[in-house]
Amino acid sequence: MKTANKGVLNKTTWKANVSGQDREKLIAAVACRKAEERGFKNFSPELDPLKDLAEAEIEVREFLSDN
């Protein structure tokens, strides 16, 4: 019996096929995780939700890069 693998991406190419919308979802999820880890405390210089977002964008960009 043959198994159909139609539409399945191998582990070396799936990152190249992440849509812009999925990338934004990943960034939001990472930023939310960062906020949750610090107890959702906001608005001090070191606990800024915009900083979480900026750091999340960097993390996701690095994760999705070819390196």
PyMOL CGO cylinders between C-alpha atoms (Angstrom):
from pymol import cmd
from pymol.cgo import CYLINDER

trace = [
    CYLINDER, 0.00, 0.00, 0.00, 1.41, 3.39, -1.03, 0.3, 1, 1, 1, 1, 1, 1,
    CYLINDER, 1.41, 3.39, -1.03, 1.14, 6.40, 1.24, 0.3, 1, 1, 1, 1, 1, 1,
    CYLINDER, 1.14, 6.40, 1.24, 0.36, 9.68, -0.47, 0.3, 1, 1, 1, 1, 1, 1,
    CYLINDER, 0.36, 9.68, -0.47, 2.64, 12.53, 0.60, 0.3, 1, 1, 1, 1, 1, 1,
    CYLINDER, 2.64, 12.53, 0.60, 0.99, 15.10, -1.61, 0.3, 1, 1, 1, 1, 1, 1,
    CYLINDER, 0.99, 15.10, -1.61, 1.36, 18.60, -0.19, 0.3, 1, 1, 1, 1, 1, 1,
    CYLINDER, 1.36, 18.60, -0.19, 3.88, 17.60, 2.48, 0.3, 1, 1, 1, 1, 1, 1,
    CYLINDER, 3.88, 17.60, 2.48, 7.00, 19.75, 2.69, 0.3, 1, 1, 1, 1, 1, 1,
    CYLINDER, 7.00, 19.75, 2.69, 10.30, 18.26, 3.71, 0.3, 1, 1, 1, 1, 1, 1,
    CYLINDER, 10.30, 18.26, 3.71, 12.10, 19.68, 6.71, 0.3, 1, 1, 1, 1, 1, 1,
    CYLINDER, 12.10, 19.68, 6.71, 14.60, 21.65, 4.61, 0.3, 1, 1, 1, 1, 1, 1,
    CYLINDER, 14.60, 21.65, 4.61, 12.04, 23.60, 2.59, 0.3, 1, 1, 1, 1, 1, 1,
    CYLINDER, 12.04, 23.60, 2.59, 9.07, 24.24, 4.87, 0.3, 1, 1, 1, 1, 1, 1,
    CYLINDER, 9.07, 24.24, 4.87, 10.56, 27.46, 6.32, 0.3, 1, 1, 1, 1, 1, 1,
    CYLINDER, 10.56, 27.46, 6.32, 10.82, 28.95, 2.82, 0.3, 1, 1, 1, 1, 1, 1,
    CYLINDER, 10.82, 28.95, 2.82, 7.09, 28.36, 2.37, 0.3, 1, 1, 1, 1, 1, 1,
    CYLINDER, 7.09, 28.36, 2.37, 5.83, 30.19, 5.46, 0.3, 1, 1, 1, 1, 1, 1,
    CYLINDER, 5.83, 30.19, 5.46, 3.32, 32.81, 4.34, 0.3, 1, 1, 1, 1, 1, 1,
    CYLINDER, 3.32, 32.81, 4.34, 3.43, 36.41, 5.50, 0.3, 1, 1, 1, 1, 1, 1,
    CYLINDER, 3.43, 36.41, 5.50, 0.26, 35.83, 7.49, 0.3, 1, 1, 1, 1, 1, 1,
    CYLINDER, 0.26, 35.83, 7.49, 1.75, 32.77, 9.21, 0.3, 1, 1, 1, 1, 1, 1,
    CYLINDER, 1.75, 32.77, 9.21, 4.93, 34.74, 9.92, 0.3, 1, 1, 1, 1, 1, 1,
    CYLINDER, 4.93, 34.74, 9.92, 2.86, 37.44, 11.64, 0.3, 1, 1, 1, 1, 1, 1,
    CYLINDER, 2.86, 37.44, 11.64, 1.09, 34.76, 13.69, 0.3, 1, 1, 1, 1, 1, 1,
    CYLINDER, 1.09, 34.76, 13.69, 4.44, 33.36, 14.79, 0.3, 1, 1, 1, 1, 1, 1,
    CYLINDER, 4.44, 33.36, 14.79, 5.62, 36.82, 15.82, 0.3, 1, 1, 1, 1, 1, 1,
    CYLINDER, 5.62, 36.82, 15.82, 2.43, 37.41, 17.82, 0.3, 1, 1, 1, 1, 1, 1,
    CYLINDER, 2.43, 37.41, 17.82, 2.75, 34.04, 19.54, 0.3, 1, 1, 1, 1, 1, 1,
    CYLINDER, 2.75, 34.04, 19.54, 6.37, 34.68, 20.51, 0.3, 1, 1, 1, 1, 1, 1,
    CYLINDER, 6.37, 34.68, 20.51, 5.55, 38.18, 21.79, 0.3, 1, 1, 1, 1, 1, 1,
    CYLINDER, 5.55, 38.18, 21.79, 2.66, 36.76, 23.82, 0.3, 1, 1, 1, 1, 1, 1,
    CYLINDER, 2.66, 36.76, 23.82, 4.96, 34.10, 25.29, 0.3, 1, 1, 1, 1, 1, 1,
    CYLINDER, 4.96, 34.10, 25.29, 7.43, 36.80, 26.32, 0.3, 1, 1, 1, 1, 1, 1,
    CYLINDER, 7.43, 36.80, 26.32, 4.67, 38.81, 28.02, 0.3, 1, 1, 1, 1, 1, 1,
    CYLINDER, 4.67, 38.81, 28.02, 3.33, 35.73, 29.76, 0.3, 1, 1, 1, 1, 1, 1,
    CYLINDER, 3.33, 35.73, 29.76, 6.80, 34.80, 31.04, 0.3, 1, 1, 1, 1, 1, 1,
    CYLINDER, 6.80, 34.80, 31.04, 7.07, 38.16, 32.80, 0.3, 1, 1, 1, 1, 1, 1,
    CYLINDER, 7.07, 38.16, 32.80, 3.56, 37.95, 34.24, 0.3, 1, 1, 1, 1, 1, 1,
    CYLINDER, 3.56, 37.95, 34.24, 2.00, 40.40, 31.76, 0.3, 1, 1, 1, 1, 1, 1,
    CYLINDER, 2.00, 40.40, 31.76, 3.54, 43.34, 33.63, 0.3, 1, 1, 1, 1, 1, 1,
    CYLINDER, 3.54, 43.34, 33.63, 3.90, 46.29, 31.27, 0.3, 1, 1, 1, 1, 1, 1,
    CYLINDER, 3.90, 46.29, 31.27, 5.06, 49.81, 30.75, 0.3, 1, 1, 1, 1, 1, 1,
    CYLINDER, 5.06, 49.81, 30.75, 8.35, 50.15, 32.53, 0.3, 1, 1, 1, 1, 1, 1,
    CYLINDER, 8.35, 50.15, 32.53, 11.54, 50.64, 30.51, 0.3, 1, 1, 1, 1, 1, 1,
    CYLINDER, 11.54, 50.64, 30.51, 12.52, 46.98, 30.81, 0.3, 1, 1, 1, 1, 1, 1,
    CYLINDER, 12.52, 46.98, 30.81, 8.96, 45.57, 30.59, 0.3, 1, 1, 1, 1, 1, 1,
    CYLINDER, 8.96, 45.57, 30.59, 7.56, 47.10, 27.43, 0.3, 1, 1, 1, 1, 1, 1,
    CYLINDER, 7.56, 47.10, 27.43, 5.16, 45.20, 25.15, 0.3, 1, 1, 1, 1, 1, 1,
    CYLINDER, 5.16, 45.20, 25.15, 6.63, 46.96, 22.12, 0.3, 1, 1, 1, 1, 1, 1,
    CYLINDER, 6.63, 46.96, 22.12, 10.04, 45.63, 23.14, 0.3, 1, 1, 1, 1, 1, 1,
    CYLINDER, 10.04, 45.63, 23.14, 8.50, 42.14, 23.30, 0.3, 1, 1, 1, 1, 1, 1,
    CYLINDER, 8.50, 42.14, 23.30, 7.20, 42.58, 19.77, 0.3, 1, 1, 1, 1, 1, 1,
    CYLINDER, 7.20, 42.58, 19.77, 10.55, 43.83, 18.45, 0.3, 1, 1, 1, 1, 1, 1,
    CYLINDER, 10.55, 43.83, 18.45, 12.39, 40.94, 20.07, 0.3, 1, 1, 1, 1, 1, 1,
    CYLINDER, 12.39, 40.94, 20.07, 9.81, 38.47, 18.74, 0.3, 1, 1, 1, 1, 1, 1,
    CYLINDER, 9.81, 38.47, 18.74, 10.28, 39.78, 15.19, 0.3, 1, 1, 1, 1, 1, 1,
    CYLINDER, 10.28, 39.78, 15.19, 14.03, 39.22, 15.48, 0.3, 1, 1, 1, 1, 1, 1,
    CYLINDER, 14.03, 39.22, 15.48, 13.58, 35.70, 16.89, 0.3, 1, 1, 1, 1, 1, 1,
    CYLINDER, 13.58, 35.70, 16.89, 11.17, 34.68, 14.15, 0.3, 1, 1, 1, 1, 1, 1,
    CYLINDER, 11.17, 34.68, 14.15, 13.34, 36.20, 11.41, 0.3, 1, 1, 1, 1, 1, 1,
    CYLINDER, 13.34, 36.20, 11.41, 16.37, 34.28, 12.71, 0.3, 1, 1, 1, 1, 1, 1,
    CYLINDER, 16.37, 34.28, 12.71, 14.34, 31.06, 13.06, 0.3, 1, 1, 1, 1, 1, 1,
    CYLINDER, 14.34, 31.06, 13.06, 13.03, 31.29, 9.50, 0.3, 1, 1, 1, 1, 1, 1,
    CYLINDER, 13.03, 31.29, 9.50, 16.38, 32.24, 7.98, 0.3, 1, 1, 1, 1, 1, 1,
    CYLINDER, 16.38, 32.24, 7.98, 18.43, 29.73, 6.02, 0.3, 1, 1, 1, 1, 1, 1,
    CYLINDER, 18.43, 29.73, 6.02, 21.24, 29.77, 8.57, 0.3, 1, 1, 1, 1, 1, 1,
]
cmd.load_cgo(trace, "trace")
